[in-house]
Amino acid sequence: MKQYLFLLWGITSLIFSSLFLACSDDEPGDKTPVFTIKEEYLQQDFDQKQSSLVIPVETNLAADAWVVSSNQDWCVAAKDMSGSSPAVKVLVHANEEPDVRSAEITLKSSVQNYTIQVRQLGYGPAILVKNPNPIIDAAGGPLSIIVTSNIEYTIEQSENSDWIKTVPATRALTDKEYQYTVDANPYYETRTVTFTYIYTKDDKIRALCSVTQNAKDSGVSDVEEKIVSTSRDKESRTLLMASLVEPPIIQFGIKRLIFLLLSNIFLMAQKT
C-alpha cells in the first residue's frame, strides 16, 4: 500500500510540474512589436490661426525606436511621452498668407511607417473636406463628413441620394462635422452620392465629397448565408461542450497517458 502511495505522490508531482511548464511555455518571451495609428488621424485640417493637437499612437516600442518629422517649418511635430500612452503632438503656426498650405508629418519605425497629411486655411476663402472619398459597407451605418472652412456655404446632394439621411446637428463656421445614416445597399452594384459645398458668394469656390457604398455580396445568397451561420453555431456549441466535458488535463495531449496511469494507480490502491 505504501509503495503505491509513494508512486502516486511522485506522479502527482510530475503532473503539476508539467502543467506549470506548459503554462510557462504558452507565455511568449518577447512581445510582438506594435506600432499603429488609426486611419482617422492621417488627415488633419486646421483653420488660419495657430493650433495644436495630440494624435495617439498605439505602440510597445521604446521611445528611441521610432521617429517623427515634418517637411514644413510652420508645422511642428514631436513625440509626446508625458501621458499614459505615447502620442504625437502637432503645432501649426498661424497662416499669414491667403492660400491653403500643406505639410506632411512622417512617422517611421521598424514595424510600420505612416504619413499624416496636414492642411491649413489662409485668410482667403476656402473649403476643405477631410475625407473626400469615404467608402461605406454594404450593410450601411453611420457616415461622418468633416468640413473646415472660413466662409458660409451651401450643400448640394446629387440625385437619388435618399438612402443617405441627415442627422440634425448645429452649424459652425470653421470646423463642422455632418452626421448621416446610410441605409443597407439592396443592390448587387455600388452606388455613389456626391456632396458639393459651394461658397454662397462665389460658386467657383467649392469642394466635393463623393460617398461610395459597396455592393451587396452576390457570391452567397441569403439562404446560403443562413445555412452557413447555423452550421458555424452548431460547430461552436459542439466544441464548447467538448471542452467542458473533457478533463482539462487531456487537452495537453501527451498528458492523457499520465491521467490514465493515475486512475489505474487509484484503483490498484483501493484493491489492496
PyMOL commands that set and color helices and strands:
alter all, ss='L'
color gray80, all
select helices_A, chain A and resi 2-26+39-41+63-65+222-245+248-252+255-271
alter helices_A, ss='H'
color red, helices_A
select strands_A, chain A and resi 35-36+43-46+51-56+58-59+66-70+75-80+87-92+101-109+114-120+127-129+135-136+141-149+153-157+164-167+175-182+191-199+202-213
alter strands_A, ss='S'
color yellow, strands_A
deselect
rebuild
show_as cartoon
